[in-house]
Amino acid sequence: MTGEESRPGRKDVTKRYPLSSGTPCVNNKCVKCCIETRMPLSRSDIDRISRQGHRFKDFVVKRGRERRLKNSRGRCVFLSEDGCAIYPFRPEGCRFYPLVLNGDTTNAVIHDLCPHGREFEVGKDDVVNLTALYCKISNKSI
């Protein structure tokens, strides 16, 4: 935010986009969240990506019961020069990002790592769906 936008009485004029659109990321050619990703994967994410011809061992890191996107040289294995190579099939967590559950998992916030977070419009359904995804992946309830 610039000084002008943060002054009391001054309206934020940034256009906002639905969270699931990914529009701010695409418009700004931003891939910051794809660097050193630790994105958890659901069974449906793995199935959807596998149906595109990708082998489990090439994109999944297993740690106990947890499954995460694999990195190659510090970047998501699906990150290409043109952005996400599987964008229409990307994991659910990627679709929700930059909305994350903070440390106590009861409060959804825009991740401070995202330089374009204020360009997203977060709806109540986004928070409900992110919480449901967390429960599905972690086998916990909130």
N, C-alpha and C positions, 0 to 999 in steps of 0.2 A: 504494500500500500504506500502511496506517496503521501507526503505531508498534506497535500490538498484534500485527498480522499479521507484522511483520518480526522480532520477537523470536525468538531461538533457542529451539527446542522448541515454538514456537507453530505450529499447522497453518494453512495458507491454506484458508479455508472457501469460497472463491469457486467457484460451480458453473461447470463448463467445458462448452463446446458444440463439436461438430465444426466444423472450419474452414469447410467448405462450406455450413454451415447459415446463416451470417450472423446467427444469433440475437442475439448481443450488440449488433450494429449496429441491428437492427430494434427490440429491446427498449428500447434507450437512445435511439432516434430520432437516431442519430449519422450524420452525412454528412460528417464532417471529411475523409475521403479523397477526396471528390468535389469539393473545393475546389482549384482550380488543378491538376487531375489531369493527369498525364503518362502515363496508362495506355497501354501498347503494345497493339496489336490484331493478332491472327493473322488469316489468311485465313478461317478458320472463324468467328471472331467477326464479321467483316464480313459474311460470307454469312448467318449466323444473324440478325443485326440487320436486314440488308437485306430478308430474307424477311418481316419484320414491317411492311414498308412504308416504312422509313426510307431516304432517299437517301444514297448514299455521301458526296456533297459536304456534306451537312448534319451528319455526325457524325465524319468522318475528317479528320485533319490529316496531310498527306504531307510528309515531309522525306527526300528521297532515296528509299531503299528502305523506310524506316521509316514505319509507320502508327500514329497515336495517336488516342485519343479527343479530340474537339474540346471546347474550353471556350467558353462564352458568358458574358460579364461575370464571368469568374473562376471559373465553376462548370461542371461537366460538363453538356453539352447535354441530357442525359437526367435531370438532377436537377430534380424538381418539388417543390412544397410538401409532397407526401406521401412524398417519398423518390425512389428510383430508378424512373423511369417504365417501364423495360424489365427490371426485376429478374429475372424468370424467364429472360430472354434475355441478361443482362449478360455482358460479356467474361470470358474465363477468368481473366485477371489479377485482376479484381474478385472473382471467386469465391475466389481464394487469399488475397487481402488479409485480414489484415495480415501474412501470411507473405511475406517478400521475400528475395531473394538479396542478401547484403551486397556491398560494393564489389568484392570479388575474385571474386564469383559462385560460390564454392565452399561457402559456408556459408549456410544458410537461417536467418533470424532473424525475430522478431516486430518489425515496424517500430515505432520509438519514437514516431512521430507518433500512433499509435492509442491513444486513451485507454482502450480496453476490451480491449486485446491479451491481458491475463492471463485473460480469460474464454474464450479459445479453446483447444481441445485439438488439438494438432498431431500427426498420425500420420506414420509413416515414409513411407507412400504419398503424403501431401501433399507432402513434401519431394521425393520422386522425381518426382511429377507436375509440380511447379513447375519443377524443373530441366529436365524434358522440354519444358515450355512455353517456357522461356527459349531452349533450343536451337532450337525450331521457329521462334520469332519472329526470333531473331538470326542464324539459319543458322550457328551455332557449335556446337561440342561441348565438353563439360566432362569 
